[in-house]
Amino acid sequence: MNVEAIKEIIEKQPNLSTALGMKFISTPDEDMCMATMEVNERNRQPFGFLSGGASLALAENLAGVGSSALCPGKICVGISVSGEHVKAVSEGETVTALAQIVSKGRKLHVWDVKITDSEGDLISTVHVTNYIISAKKKQAE
């Protein structure tokens, strides 16, 4: 999935993705997209491990990027995010999230996201549902 146009939009202004250090990556598979995030002071717990909330944010943002790439000109917002964390990741490591769309409707997209560590071990599994909204047209003044 080509996410380059969405990356340009994200990188233009401060937002959660940039604040946490997410990097979005295009993939050759049209049903999948990818992101990486280094575990550091921006997204870790006080104990030095990746925050579960940061993992959920990574998954939700990645699924949003994927839905946005599939629906140019639309606004894609997460309406449900649930996940399980199965392994801790220490500060200094990098995690990789791989999102696959499992249902692509006109108004709802459902994604499964797997987050792994640098050795490929599963860290978290996350299920994301996005709502697809038509952007409102601005009225002429």
C-alpha positions as CSV (number, residue, x, y, z in Angstrom):
1,M,0.0,0.0,0.0
2,N,1.4,3.4,-1.0
3,V,1.2,5.7,2.0
4,E,3.6,8.4,0.7
5,A,0.8,11.1,0.2
6,I,-0.5,10.5,3.7
7,K,3.1,10.7,5.2
8,E,3.4,14.2,3.6
9,I,0.2,15.4,5.3
10,I,1.3,14.0,8.7
11,E,4.8,15.5,8.5
12,K,3.5,19.0,7.8
13,Q,2.3,19.8,11.3
14,P,2.8,18.5,14.9
15,N,0.5,15.6,15.8
16,L,0.5,12.4,17.9
17,S,2.3,10.4,15.2
18,T,5.2,12.8,15.1
19,A,5.3,13.4,18.8
20,L,5.7,9.6,19.5
21,G,8.2,9.1,16.7
22,M,6.1,7.0,14.3
23,K,7.5,6.4,10.8
24,F,5.1,5.1,8.2
25,I,6.3,2.8,5.4
26,S,4.7,1.8,2.1
27,T,4.4,-1.9,1.3
28,P,4.0,-3.8,-2.0
29,D,0.8,-5.4,-0.6
30,E,-2.3,-3.3,-1.3
31,D,-4.0,-4.6,1.9
32,M,-1.2,-3.9,4.3
33,C,0.8,-0.9,5.6
34,M,3.7,-0.7,8.1
35,A,5.2,1.6,10.7
36,T,8.1,1.7,13.0
37,M,8.6,3.4,16.3
38,E,11.7,3.6,18.5
39,V,11.1,3.1,22.2
40,N,12.3,6.3,24.0
41,E,11.4,9.0,26.5
42,R,8.4,10.1,24.4
43,N,6.6,6.7,24.5
44,R,7.9,4.7,27.4
45,Q,6.7,4.1,30.9
46,P,8.7,5.5,33.9
47,F,10.1,1.9,34.2
48,G,11.8,2.1,30.8
49,F,9.4,-0.1,28.8
50,L,7.1,0.8,25.9
51,S,3.8,2.1,27.1
52,G,0.8,0.0,26.2
53,G,-1.0,3.2,25.3
54,A,1.8,4.1,22.9
55,S,1.4,0.7,21.3
56,L,-2.4,1.3,20.9
57,A,-1.7,4.7,19.5
58,L,0.8,3.3,17.0
59,A,-1.8,0.7,15.8
60,E,-4.7,3.2,15.6
61,N,-2.5,5.8,13.7
62,L,-1.2,3.1,11.3
63,A,-4.7,1.9,10.6
64,G,-5.8,5.5,10.0
65,V,-3.0,6.0,7.6
66,G,-4.0,2.8,5.8
67,S,-7.7,3.9,5.6
68,S,-6.7,7.3,4.4
69,A,-4.5,5.8,1.7
70,L,-7.4,3.7,0.5
71,C,-9.9,6.6,0.6
72,P,-8.2,9.7,-0.7
73,G,-10.1,12.9,0.2
74,K,-11.9,11.3,3.1
75,I,-11.4,11.7,6.8
76,C,-10.7,8.4,8.6
77,V,-11.2,8.3,12.4
78,G,-10.8,5.4,14.8
79,I,-14.0,4.5,16.6
80,S,-12.8,1.3,18.3
81,V,-9.4,0.1,19.4
82,S,-8.7,-3.0,21.5
83,G,-5.5,-4.8,22.1
84,E,-3.5,-7.3,24.0
85,H,0.1,-6.8,25.1
86,V,2.1,-10.0,25.4
87,K,5.7,-8.9,25.8
88,A,7.6,-5.9,27.1
89,V,10.0,-3.9,25.0
90,S,12.9,-1.9,26.6
91,E,13.9,1.7,25.8
92,G,16.3,1.8,22.9
93,E,14.6,-0.9,20.9
94,T,12.5,-0.4,17.8
95,V,9.0,-1.9,17.2
96,T,7.4,-2.6,13.9
97,A,3.7,-2.5,13.3
98,L,2.1,-4.3,10.4
99,A,-1.6,-3.6,9.7
100,Q,-3.8,-5.7,7.4
101,I,-7.3,-4.6,6.5
102,V,-9.8,-7.4,7.1
103,S,-13.0,-5.5,6.1
104,K,-13.2,-2.6,3.7
105,G,-16.7,-1.1,3.6
106,R,-17.9,2.3,2.4
107,K,-18.2,3.7,5.9
108,L,-16.2,1.2,8.1
109,H,-12.8,-0.3,7.8
110,V,-11.6,-3.0,10.2
111,W,-7.8,-3.6,10.7
112,D,-5.7,-6.2,12.5
113,V,-2.4,-4.9,13.6
114,K,0.6,-6.9,14.9
115,I,3.4,-5.2,16.7
116,T,6.8,-7.0,16.9
117,D,10.2,-6.3,18.3
118,S,13.5,-6.1,16.4
119,E,13.8,-9.9,16.7
120,G,10.3,-10.5,15.2
121,D,8.7,-11.5,18.5
122,L,5.1,-10.5,19.0
123,I,4.6,-7.6,21.4
124,S,0.9,-6.7,20.8
125,T,-2.1,-7.5,18.7
126,V,-4.5,-4.7,18.1
127,H,-7.9,-4.6,16.4
128,V,-8.9,-1.2,15.0
129,T,-12.2,0.0,13.4
130,N,-12.2,3.2,11.5
131,Y,-15.2,5.3,10.4
132,I,-14.9,6.9,7.0
133,I,-16.3,10.5,6.7
134,S,-16.7,12.6,3.6
135,A,-14.8,15.9,4.1
136,K,-17.1,18.9,4.3
137,K,-16.8,21.3,1.4
138,K,-15.8,24.9,2.5
139,Q,-18.4,27.5,1.6
140,A,-17.4,30.4,-0.5
141,E,-17.3,33.7,1.4
